[in-house]
Amino acid sequence: MGILIKIVEKKTARGKSNNKYSFLNFSQPGIFDIRYRSGLHRRFVLDEIRRLTTKLIYTCDRKRTKAFKIKEAKRWMEAIRRNAPLLDGFFHDEPAWRKKMLVWCEKMLVQSGN
């Protein structure tokens, strides 16, 4: 899902509230440039890593899923190599995940032929 950024509360004419929620997720540009805060970002990053590195069993379009994972592997590899603030802080707290992500990125890029 993502990290909750903002809640906008609006009231209808009858007094009912319609809350609008804004979430931050990994598909948005610049996500890796956020400064890492352990309590807020640890679970967010860990869930994304686990989602990327697990095999999807039930997929409708395997080619599209593979292309998505290759694209994500390129983004993550670039962010890891440039020591992006979000990942740098996460890997400082969880050093074992850095090696796992680098291995996964290399594996995906070798499969794609890039």
N, C-alpha and C positions, 0 to 999 in steps of 0.2 A: 504494500500500500504506500507507505512513505512516512515522512515526518510531517506532522501538522504544523503549518506555518501560521495560518490566520483563520479566525472564525469571524464571519460577518453576520451579524444578527439583523434580520429585517422583520418587521411586523406587517401583517396584512391589515386591511381596513377593519377587519373584525377583531383584531388583537392577537391573532395567532402568530407564532414566531416561525419563520423559515430561516434556519441557519444554513449558511453557505460555508463549506470547509475548503481550504486550500492546502494541498499536500505537496511536499517536495519529494521527487523520486529520481532515480538514476537516469531516466530518459531525458532529463532537462540538461541543457548545456551549462557548463560551469559548476556542476555539482561537486567535482573533485577539488575545487578551489575554496571550499568552505573550511574554516578552521575546525579541527576535530575536537569534540567534547565527549568524553568517554560515556557519561551517563545518558546522553542524548543520542549519540551516533553509533555506539557499539552494536546494538541489536540490529539497527538499520543496515549497516555495512555487512554484518555477518549473515543476515538473511539473504541479501543480494548475492553474496559469494556462494552460499549454499545453493541458491536457485540456479545460478549460472553453471556450477560445476556438476550438478546432478544430471543424470540422463533422463530425458523426458520419454516416458513409456507411451503415453497416449497422445499422439499428435496427429492432426489432420493433414498437415503439409510439412513433411520432414525437410524438404529442400529449403523452405522459408525459415524453419527453425534453425537449421544449420547455418544459413546465411546470417541470421540474426546473431547467433553465438559467435561467428567469425568476426562480425562487425564489433560486437561487445569486447571480444578478446583484444582487438586492435586498440580500442579506447582504453581498456584497463592496462594493457602493456605500456602504452604511451604515458598514462598517468603514474604508473609505478616507476617507470624510468626517470621521469622528471620530478619525482618525490612530491607529488601533489599533497597539499596540507591535510586533506581528509584521510587519504590512504597512509601517509607518513605517520600520522598520529595513531591510526588503527594498528599499523604494523609495528609500531613502537610498543603498544600494549600486547599485541598478539603476534610475536615474531614468526611462529610456525606457519601462519597463514600466508605470509609473503612468498615463501618458497612454493607452497601449494598453488598459489595463483600464478606465479611465473611459469611453473610446469604446465598448468592448464592452458595458459595463453600460448606458450610455445607449441603445445600439442595441437591446439586449434589452428594456429597459423601454418603449421607443417601440413596438416590435413588439407588446408585450402590451397596450398602451393605457393603461398606468399612468403 
